[in-house]
């Protein structure tokens, strides 16, 4: 059964395919002919566009069916357009949020680069100055270890920050 096909009834009061409570409503409101056009969104029926004929039974013509079907299709397009606009709006918001997060990350990396490198360069500079002073052999060894370790640490810090900038 095609759920997107219209339901066409010439006499809703006597048609056995019409549910009894709908037959009762038809009698109550003097409705005879009925046509229900599915409004489809994304392959799913989301609503019905209904037309009724009062007073006497009515055989729906192909022109009437096509006209009402066109109206239902237009309603479907409106629903799909609303959904598309909603999704586009959500995407714009998500894009702005992602750009802001990226800017915050870049700012954080720039600050961290300065905050980490500046004191490290100070430690290395002082260690190199210390190495040029009169030191006993043991002190010279300690100072060399400080300079080598500091340079290795600065290289690692620079690599990490450069890698982070590339990903930003």
N, C-alpha and C positions, 0 to 999 in steps of 0.2 A: 504494500500500500504506500502510495506517494503522499507523505505528510505535507508536502508543499502544494498539493492539488487543492483547488477550491471545493468547498462543500456546497453543492447546489441543490435546492429543494423547491419544487413548484408549490407544494402544499405542506407546510410544517405541521398543520393540525392533524393530518392523517398519514403522513409518511412514516412507515415502520422503522426507518433508519434514524429517526429523530427520537431522542430520549424522552420518556414520558413527561418529565418535569418541564422540558422545553415545549412539548406539545401543549401542556396546560398553560404555559405563559403565552403561547401563540394564540390560543383560544381567548384568554383573558384580554389580550391587547388587539384582537382582531387582525393578527398577522397571519398571512398565508405563505407567501413565497419568501425564501431566505437564501442568502448566499454569504458564505464565510470565506474570506480570502486570507490565507496565512501571510503573516509578515515575517520574513526570514532574515536572520542575522547570523552570519557565520555558519550557515548550513543548519541552523536550528530555528524552529518556529518560536518566536518570542511574543507574538500577539496575533490577534485576528482583526481584520477589517470586515465589519458586518454590514450588510445591506438587507433591508426588509421591505416587503410589499404588502400593504394592508388592503383589506376590503374584499379581495377575491384571489383565488389561485392565479399564479402567473408563471408561464414558462419563460425562463431567462433566455434571451437571444445571445448568440455568439458575440455580437457587438457589445451588449451590456456586460457580459462576462469579461471580455477583453478590456473594456474600459475600467471596470472595477479591479481587475488584475493589475492594470497599469498603475492605478492609485496605490494599491498595496505594494507594488514594486518601488514606487517613489518613496513610500514610508520606510521601506527596508533600506533604501539608499540614505535616507536622512539618519536613521539609527546608526548605520555603518559609518557615516561621515562624522557623527558625534563621537563615536568610539575612536575613530582615527584622530580627531582633534584632541581628545583626552590623552591618548597615547603620545601624540606629538608634544603636547604640553608637559607631560611627565618626563619625556626624554630631554626636553629643553632644561627642565629643573635639574635632572640628574647630571646633565652636561655641565651646567653652571657649578653644581656642587663638586664635581670631579675637578674642574678647573681651579676652583678655590682650594681644594685639598692639595692639588699639585703646587699651587703658589705657596701655600703654607709649608709644604715639604721643602720647597726650594729655599724659602726664607729660613727655615730651621737649619738646613744644611749649611747655608752661608754663615749663620750665627755660630753653629757648632764648629765649622772650619776655623773661624777666627778664635773662638773660645778655647779650642784644643791646641791649635798650632802655636798661638802666641805664648802661652806658658811653657810649652815644650821647647820652643826656640830659646826662651829665656834660660831654661835649665841647661840646654846644650851649650849656649853661649858662656854661661858661668862655669860649666864643667871644662870647656876648652880653655878659658882664662886660668882656671885652677891648674890645669895640666901644664901651663907655661911658667908656673911659679916653682920655687924650690920645694921639692917634695922628696921624701925618702922613697926607696923603691916600692915599698908596700903601698904607700899612698898613690904613687904614680900608677900602679896596677889598678887600684880601685877607680882612679879617675879615668883611665882608659876604658874600663868596663862601663862606667857611667856614660861616656861619650858614645861608645859603640852601641850600647843598649838603647840609648836615647835616639840615636840616628835610625836604628832598626825600628823602634817604636814610631818615630815620625814617618818613616817610609810606609809602615802599615797603616797609620792614620790617614796619610795622603791617599793611599790606594783605596781605602774604604770610602773616604769622602768623594774621590773621583768616580768610583763605581756607583755610588749613590746619586751623584749628579747625572751620570749617564742614564740611569733608570728614571730620573725625574723628567 
